[in-house]
Amino acid sequence: MGMKLQIVELDRIRIKVDVLRTELLAGLTFSKVAQQTSDGVKKERNRQQARKVYDCVATQLGLVSLTPPDVENMAPLIQRLKSELERMGELFELEGDNKTRPRNP
């Protein structure tokens, strides 16, 4: 019975990691749309969505046990999303401080 519970727990973690990766890819899509559109409303809406994804994933990553391959896979995605958000004017706290703050309008 104990082995079965371990397998179920590993599956649960794998699903969470897969969902977070999918969320990051969606956030990168929002960011790309925001950067490429000339429509101000669409730009702002997609920037805000990308930021929500970043904040959510950054919070959730601290709650999930990542394997070294997961870290290798996810770290470049979250760093890329953060960089793209910074290019669009989003502000972040200093490294090591997990708090972020929204862009000043």
NORGIPE-V400788 format. One record per residue. N is the residue number from 1. RES is the residue in one small letter. PSI is psi as a letter, one per 20 degrees, with the letter a starting at -180 (none if undefined). NEAR is the number of other C-alpha atoms within 10 Angstrom. Layout:
[[N | RES | PSI | NEAR] [N | RES | PSI | NEAR]]
This chain:
[[1 | m | h | 5] [2 | g | h | 7] [3 | m | h | 8] [4 | k | g | 9] [5 | l | h | 10] [6 | q | g | 11] [7 | i | g | 11] [8 | v | g | 12] [9 | e | g | 12] [10 | l | h | 13] [11 | d | g | 12] [12 | r | g | 12] [13 | i | g | 15] [14 | r | g | 17] [15 | i | g | 12] [16 | k | g | 18] [17 | v | g | 22] [18 | d | h | 14] [19 | v | g | 13] [20 | l | h | 21] [21 | r | g | 18] [22 | t | g | 12] [23 | e | g | 17] [24 | l | g | 23] [25 | l | h | 17] [26 | a | g | 15] [27 | g | h | 27] [28 | l | h | 26] [29 | t | g | 16] [30 | f | g | 22] [31 | s | g | 25] [32 | k | g | 18] [33 | v | g | 17] [34 | a | h | 25] [35 | q | h | 18] [36 | q | i | 10] [37 | t | q | 13] [38 | s | i | 10] [39 | d | o | 9] [40 | g | h | 10] [41 | v | g | 11] [42 | k | g | 16] [43 | k | g | 19] [44 | e | g | 16] [45 | r | g | 15] [46 | n | h | 22] [47 | r | g | 26] [48 | q | g | 20] [49 | q | g | 18] [50 | a | g | 28] [51 | r | g | 25] [52 | k | g | 14] [53 | v | g | 22] [54 | y | g | 22] [55 | d | g | 17] [56 | c | g | 14] [57 | v | g | 20] [58 | a | h | 17] [59 | t | g | 13] [60 | q | h | 13] [61 | l | h | 15] [62 | g | i | 10] [63 | l | i | 10] [64 | v | p | 13] [65 | s | o | 14] [66 | l | p | 16] [67 | t | r | 11] [68 | p | g | 9] [69 | p | h | 8] [70 | d | g | 14] [71 | v | g | 14] [72 | e | h | 11] [73 | n | g | 12] [74 | m | h | 19] [75 | a | g | 10] [76 | p | h | 11] [77 | l | g | 17] [78 | i | h | 21] [79 | q | h | 12] [80 | r | g | 14] [81 | l | g | 23] [82 | k | g | 22] [83 | s | g | 13] [84 | e | h | 20] [85 | l | g | 25] [86 | e | h | 14] [87 | r | h | 11] [88 | m | j | 16] [89 | g | j | 14] [90 | e | q | 19] [91 | l | q | 15] [92 | f | q | 16] [93 | e | r | 10] [94 | l | q | 9] [95 | e | q | 8] [96 | g | i | 6] [97 | d | o | 8] [98 | n | i | 12] [99 | k | q | 12] [100 | t | r | 15] [101 | r | q | 11] [102 | p | r | 13] [103 | r | q | 15] [104 | n | p | 7] [105 | p | none | 5]]
